[in-house]
Structure formats: structure tokens, C-alpha cells
Amino acid sequence: MADAIVQVSPVWAVLAPLGLLLFALAGAGLNGALVGRSVGRPFLSGASAPLAEAARLLRQRRQVTVAADVLLWRVGAGGLVVVALLKILVIPLGPWTLADLDVGVVWFNTMDVMIWALFWLIGWGANSAHSLVGGYRFLSLAVAYELPLMFALITPAVAAQSLRVGDVVTAQQDLWFVIWMPIAFVIFCSSVIAFSSWGPYATAVGRDIAGGFLTDVSGVDRLLILAGRYAVLTAGAAFAVPLFLGGGAGPLLPDWLWTIVKTALVLAAFIAIRHRVPTIRPDRFAEVAWIIVLPAALLQVLIVAIVATITLGS
Amino acid sequence: MGVTSQVARLAATAVHVLIVEVPGWSETRMLLEAELNRRGWISALSPADADLLAICGTPGEELRAVCDRVWNQLPGPRTLVNFTASARIAVSLDAAVADLVDDSRQRHDAVSRSRSSVPDDSQPDAVGHEEHGAHEMAPADADAGSVAARPDMHEGMHMADGADEAGMDHAGMGHENMEMLIHGIPLAGGGDDRDGLEMDVLTVPFGPVLSHWPAGLVVECVLQGDVIVSAEARILAAASRSAKLETPIAAEPRQRIIRLCDQSVQLLALAGWGSAAQSACRLRDAAVGGVVMSDQAVALDRLRRRVERSVVLRWSLKGVNVDVASKDTDTTALSGNKFSGDIRLRLIGWLREATELAGTGKFRMSPLTGAEAAQETQNRLATLPELLSGTDLGTARLLIAGLGLDTSAVPSYDASPHNAHHSDANGGHSVHGGAVDDGAIHG
């Protein structure tokens, strides 16, 4: 485990979309199973729901609203999957990574800011009221979660004294960061759920606004958006592993398998939370995010910075 | 069996259904929803997400025109079922599946729609649209459980439809900009919002085709962003009183329990608590299905306690109150309910009342007569404009669900042909504020 993270040949990048797709599909399957159980159907019968949904959407014709901003609408719909792929570039799978950027943590943050634009474009492009309200709602949510997320991302980097994801993993050899920076971990996780417009933060696609930015999306566009949401959720779950959960560290299993197991567990938790917690109204959430969560995140960085300085000095 | 038909078969295992409830047909809608859950089908939130348009009941003139527009907004493959009796729901849905997977039929439907998109859209004409509505939903089509793929769509109407609907999104104060038309839509005008900032002003009708929404209700809203500046409510009625479902599924007090559970389902779903809404839905469906009610009391009470305990729900619903300041409406609007206007307390009250009814089988106070119920609904409708102005869309939806409107109670009226025509010329009633140019589909 002492080995540093190595960058592998770009050829392996062809496997990245495949892995992401499988994870997203597994996540969607788990969600389908949980939905199935909640309506009293057998747990497993719902697990195939994402396949049926994909078939349905591939077969469905794509519809355009009057005076839609088609270009921007499509950019938004297709962009989510791309952003998720760009995110996982910097995530090491065991000892291997596709891009060992010296600013890997910032790279991830840049990509999640792209999601602001993408969800807004989807909401804007349809030229319809519910869709637009969905876009507004996502932006107001983003204003609430983004700053705490930035500080949550910075915290492990401060402890590792590097923005390189590989260095963050190496710095956790003795103690996983989740143990001594739990606040940052919780903030990171809830921000991932928020930027995926998922679970308690899914108000931008809420039932009260007829599906929000999804209201007028049909066919393959809808498939791309739904798949993209699962993909960014997966990417977020996967990034929690090198950042807080010690990367590939673990007994018995090889490092790469530990990365996959940990990612799967985090993703399963993200999926499951949707079925337990009610949606939080965006206006109420902003208040809490700025008054309670943001100071908590700052406090966490402060503590970590002090500890890091002391251990460095000794 | 080719790949295409296998994909179609797989797709048909999870059909998305857009339900239109005509006032008075809530029981049909509930039976349909129960059947959808049993099959693992999904209730669609918008036409763009739907494969199947399920109309529960016989709509009146205006509502029929709305259904027609909604039908045009289904992307396809699509099919339509009109339920006018509670029986044969399963049979009709099976027929709908057969229709959805019938590739040649769907292709024919698609081709005839695309052909009609030949651009004669330079002048959207409302007369043509009216004619279209009258033809499409001719009463002969509306027999119980009839399935129709409707490959016979009118030509040249679709662009007019789309432009009409978009007009509603954007009309608003835009009249001074009449020379600035984009696809026949005037630009939205501006106005100061509640914080004194200039915002676009949109006139958007909400309803009658929305999920978790009182049947037939249309609320015409002037919106700035997602804040309602002013609102006006009315109800699009069923075709006629006599067309109403002959016998209710259940007698009192079961009827009342079903209604309370249904109201709870709508409110919980809008509050974004899917799992609790689903529990309430299962209790409701059990009651519809005729289980012994005293057995349900425990489950109802458990749900009530779960709702009561939820911190997030309490926080989300804090301050959402259906009481309006004016005293005269206050007492009547909430007659029969001793709890306050706070919608969380109202929700808990509904569940508590349902528990008591299920446990004892007795009303604490005598149920409202038909005339009283009609009066109550009228009173509540009258408070809507005041209640909704200044609220955001999410709160407005919660408030409307919190009122527990029984739109079937108000005396139905048949919109005269003149009225129907008039409102159509003004853009009619959109479904969800969405504007679909159904001519420009890309296959």
C-alpha cells in the first residue's frame, strides 16, 4: 500500500465509461428494487426497471417544445455523462489512475460547478414554465451547497498538503480521513447528493412542479439526463473513497477491489437515503447551509489545518 | 422475434401513464393507480414522460379540449384509454400494451403526425383548433375502456396547438411587445417583483392535468420566477351529472377513510416524502379493496405517528397555513375540522380521523350533506386567490393539497359551446405550462 499512485496508459480510458455505466446501472437497479418494494412488489422485480426504462426511452420519440433553445437544451442533456466521465479521470482505482493531475481535487470541483450550467441549460432550453422553475430551484440549491462543498473538498487536501488525489490517499495510510474529519465527510456526501439533484435535494425535479427540468424532456434526451444523474452520483461516491475512505486500503482484497467495494457501499447509501428522507425545500435549505453548515465546514478546516501544522512541525 | 419487438416488449413492462381525472371519478382513478402499482407501472408527471393517456371519466367540453391537447403532447409511441367504469381496468390496460407494442400501428401514428407538421404555421388559427377538439374526442369514442391509437390526427392543427400553448407561457403583460413575435409567441413583459426587482411576468395556467392535483381544477396564475403574483381558480366539470359513476365503491364511513387517505397521499407526495406517500397509498388501496377496516386502524395510526415524528417534514411544512386572514371564510372553510390551518397539523388530523373511523366505525360528527360539501368547496375555492398570491409554486401546491378540495361536490355545469370556443381562442388551458411543438418531432 505504500506504493504511490501511478498513472496508467491513456488506452485504459476506454474502460472508464464502461465501469461508470455498470455502476450507474447497478445504482439505478437498486433504486428500482427499492421503489418496487415500496409499492409492495418483490424486491428483485424492480431491479430490472432501469433496463425497461432505457428500452422505453430509446423507443420513444424525442419531442421539441415551441421556440425551445434546442442547442443549449441538448448540451445540457448530453453534458452530464461527459462531466461524470471527466470526474472519474482523477479517481484512482487501487494503485492506478488515468490522470494524476497535481490539482486533482480542484479538477473535481471544477466539474461539479459545470453541473450548475448543465441543469440550468436543461431547465432553460425547454422554454416552459415548470422546466424553468426547476432550473431556478437547482441554482438556488447550488448556491447553498457549493461553498460548503468547496471547503469539504479542501479539508483532506489541507491534511495531505497537496491537491493531488494520489497524495491525499497516501496521507491516509495511518488513519482514514473520515475518522478525524467527519464533518467534512458528511458535507461532501450531502453535496454529492445535492449536485446529482437526488433524494432530499431533488426539488429541481420535484413532483410539485411536474418533474421540473425533466417536464418536457423525452426520448433519448431524457435517457441521457437520467443516466447522467446516476453517473454524477456514482462519480461523487467514487471520489469519497480516495478523499476520506483511504483509497484502496483494506485487508485481504487487492487495492483495486477495495476501491470498487467502497464505492459500491457509498453509492448504495446514497441511493437508499432517497427512500428514507423527505425532500428538503430549497428555500429552507439555503438558510441552514449558510448559517450552520458553512461555519461548521470552516471550523473543520481550521481544526485540520492546526493539526496538520503541529504534526508537520514535530 | 426481432430486436425491435423485443425492445418494445421490454419497454412495455413499465408503461408510464398520465392520468386525467374528471371531477367525480376519483374512485376510478384510485382503482387505476392501484392497478398501476400492482403492475409496476409508473404514473407520469407530464405528457412528455407518458406512453399512455388514461382519462378517468367523461370530460365536459372544456376538459375534453384539454385532453386533446395533452394527447398531442405525448411523444409516442402512445395510446389512449378512456375509463368510464371501474370494471375492466385490467383488460383495458392489457389492450393498451398490445397497442403500444404494435410497431406498424405506432409507425402509422407517427407518420401521420409528422406529415401534419408541414409548415402552414404562419397563422395559428383557433377555429381550426376548436374543430379539431370536437372531432377528436367525439362522444362515440369515449365508451368504457376503449383503446385508440388514433392514427387519424388532423393535419395542420399541430403547429397551431403548439403556438397556442406557448402563447400562454409568455402572453402575460407582453401585449405591448406584440410586434416581437417568436414562433408566434409574444415576448414576456417585465414587472417589479416582491423585492422590487424587475422580473419577467408570465401568465401560466396550472391544471387540470397535473399529478396530485384536485380533479378539473384550473388555477390561472401570473408568475414572476416561481412566485405567484395573482391567481384565479375555477373547475372544469364533467360532461354531465348523470354520467357520474353510478354506485360508489364503498359506503360511509369507508368512503370517508378512502378520501382522507387519498388527501394524505397527495400532500405527502407533494411534500416530497415518497415513502410515506406510498404507505398512505397502500392503506387507501386496501380500503378501496374492501379489507376489514378495524384491521387497518393500527397501520393508519403507525403512519400518523411516523408523520408526526418526522423532523424534516415539520421543518419543510413549517408556516404553510391554509387559513386566510378574512374571518368570514375562516369558519366555513374549515368547518368539520377542529384543527387549525397549519397543513402539517391538518395532515395529522386527517390520519387521526381515519384511524378513529377505522377503529370505531363511527363518525365523531355527522358527515357533510351534498349541499354542505358543495358550499365548503365553493368557499375554499373563493379563498384560493388570496391564499396563493405571493407564495412560491411549491408552497402553492402544498396549500392546494392541504385544502383537500372535493371538486366533484360543486354542481357541474356544461360549458356552452360559445364559452369553450372563447377560451380556446385565448389559448385554452394548458396542461402544465409546457409548450409542445408536436410537429417538429425528430424521429
Chai-1 contact restraints between the chains, C-beta under 6 A:
chainA,res_idxA,chainB,res_idxB,connection_type,confidence,min_distance_angstrom,max_distance_angstrom,comment,restraint_id
A,S38,B,S275,contact,1.0,0.0,6.0,A-B,restraint_1
A,S38,B,Q278,contact,1.0,0.0,6.0,A-B,restraint_2
A,V39,B,N37,contact,1.0,0.0,6.0,A-B,restraint_3
A,R41,B,G40,contact,1.0,0.0,6.0,A-B,restraint_4
A,A49,B,A14,contact,1.0,0.0,6.0,A-B,restraint_5
A,A52,B,L10,contact,1.0,0.0,6.0,A-B,restraint_6
A,A52,B,T13,contact,1.0,0.0,6.0,A-B,restraint_7
A,A52,B,A14,contact,1.0,0.0,6.0,A-B,restraint_8
A,A55,B,V7,contact,1.0,0.0,6.0,A-B,restraint_9
A,A55,B,L10,contact,1.0,0.0,6.0,A-B,restraint_10
A,A55,B,A11,contact,1.0,0.0,6.0,A-B,restraint_11
A,R56,B,A11,contact,1.0,0.0,6.0,A-B,restraint_12
A,R59,B,V7,contact,1.0,0.0,6.0,A-B,restraint_13
A,R59,B,A11,contact,1.0,0.0,6.0,A-B,restraint_14
A,Q60,B,P75,contact,1.0,0.0,6.0,A-B,restraint_15
A,R61,B,P75,contact,1.0,0.0,6.0,A-B,restraint_16
A,R61,B,G76,contact,1.0,0.0,6.0,A-B,restraint_17
A,R61,B,I441,contact,1.0,0.0,6.0,A-B,restraint_18
A,R61,B,G443,contact,1.0,0.0,6.0,A-B,restraint_19
A,R62,B,H442,contact,1.0,0.0,6.0,A-B,restraint_20
A,Q63,B,A48,contact,1.0,0.0,6.0,A-B,restraint_21
A,Q63,B,P75,contact,1.0,0.0,6.0,A-B,restraint_22
A,Q63,B,I441,contact,1.0,0.0,6.0,A-B,restraint_23
A,V64,B,D437,contact,1.0,0.0,6.0,A-B,restraint_24
A,V64,B,A440,contact,1.0,0.0,6.0,A-B,restraint_25
A,T65,B,A435,contact,1.0,0.0,6.0,A-B,restraint_26
A,T65,B,V436,contact,1.0,0.0,6.0,A-B,restraint_27
A,V66,B,G162,contact,1.0,0.0,6.0,A-B,restraint_28
A,V66,B,A166,contact,1.0,0.0,6.0,A-B,restraint_29
A,V66,B,H183,contact,1.0,0.0,6.0,A-B,restraint_30
A,V66,B,A435,contact,1.0,0.0,6.0,A-B,restraint_31
A,V66,B,D437,contact,1.0,0.0,6.0,A-B,restraint_32
A,A67,B,I182,contact,1.0,0.0,6.0,A-B,restraint_33
A,A67,B,H183,contact,1.0,0.0,6.0,A-B,restraint_34
A,A67,B,I185,contact,1.0,0.0,6.0,A-B,restraint_35
A,S128,B,G433,contact,1.0,0.0,6.0,A-B,restraint_36
A,S128,B,G434,contact,1.0,0.0,6.0,A-B,restraint_37
A,S128,B,A435,contact,1.0,0.0,6.0,A-B,restraint_38
A,A129,B,D169,contact,1.0,0.0,6.0,A-B,restraint_39
A,A129,B,V204,contact,1.0,0.0,6.0,A-B,restraint_40
A,A129,B,G433,contact,1.0,0.0,6.0,A-B,restraint_41
A,H130,B,H432,contact,1.0,0.0,6.0,A-B,restraint_42
A,H130,B,G433,contact,1.0,0.0,6.0,A-B,restraint_43
A,V133,B,D226,contact,1.0,0.0,6.0,A-B,restraint_44
A,V133,B,L393,contact,1.0,0.0,6.0,A-B,restraint_45
A,Y136,B,D226,contact,1.0,0.0,6.0,A-B,restraint_46
A,R207,B,A269,contact,1.0,0.0,6.0,A-B,restraint_47
A,D208,B,L270,contact,1.0,0.0,6.0,A-B,restraint_48
A,D208,B,G394,contact,1.0,0.0,6.0,A-B,restraint_49
A,D208,B,R397,contact,1.0,0.0,6.0,A-B,restraint_50
A,I209,B,L393,contact,1.0,0.0,6.0,A-B,restraint_51
A,A210,B,L45,contact,1.0,0.0,6.0,A-B,restraint_52
A,A210,B,S46,contact,1.0,0.0,6.0,A-B,restraint_53
A,A210,B,L210,contact,1.0,0.0,6.0,A-B,restraint_54
A,A210,B,H432,contact,1.0,0.0,6.0,A-B,restraint_55
A,G211,B,L45,contact,1.0,0.0,6.0,A-B,restraint_56
A,G211,B,S46,contact,1.0,0.0,6.0,A-B,restraint_57
A,T215,B,S46,contact,1.0,0.0,6.0,A-B,restraint_58
A,T215,B,G434,contact,1.0,0.0,6.0,A-B,restraint_59
A,D216,B,A48,contact,1.0,0.0,6.0,A-B,restraint_60
A,D216,B,G434,contact,1.0,0.0,6.0,A-B,restraint_61
A,S218,B,A48,contact,1.0,0.0,6.0,A-B,restraint_62
A,S218,B,P75,contact,1.0,0.0,6.0,A-B,restraint_63
A,H275,B,S275,contact,1.0,0.0,6.0,A-B,restraint_64
A,V277,B,V312,contact,1.0,0.0,6.0,A-B,restraint_65
A,P278,B,G272,contact,1.0,0.0,6.0,A-B,restraint_66
A,P278,B,W273,contact,1.0,0.0,6.0,A-B,restraint_67
A,P278,B,V312,contact,1.0,0.0,6.0,A-B,restraint_68
A,P278,B,L313,contact,1.0,0.0,6.0,A-B,restraint_69
A,T279,B,G272,contact,1.0,0.0,6.0,A-B,restraint_70
A,R281,B,S316,contact,1.0,0.0,6.0,A-B,restraint_71
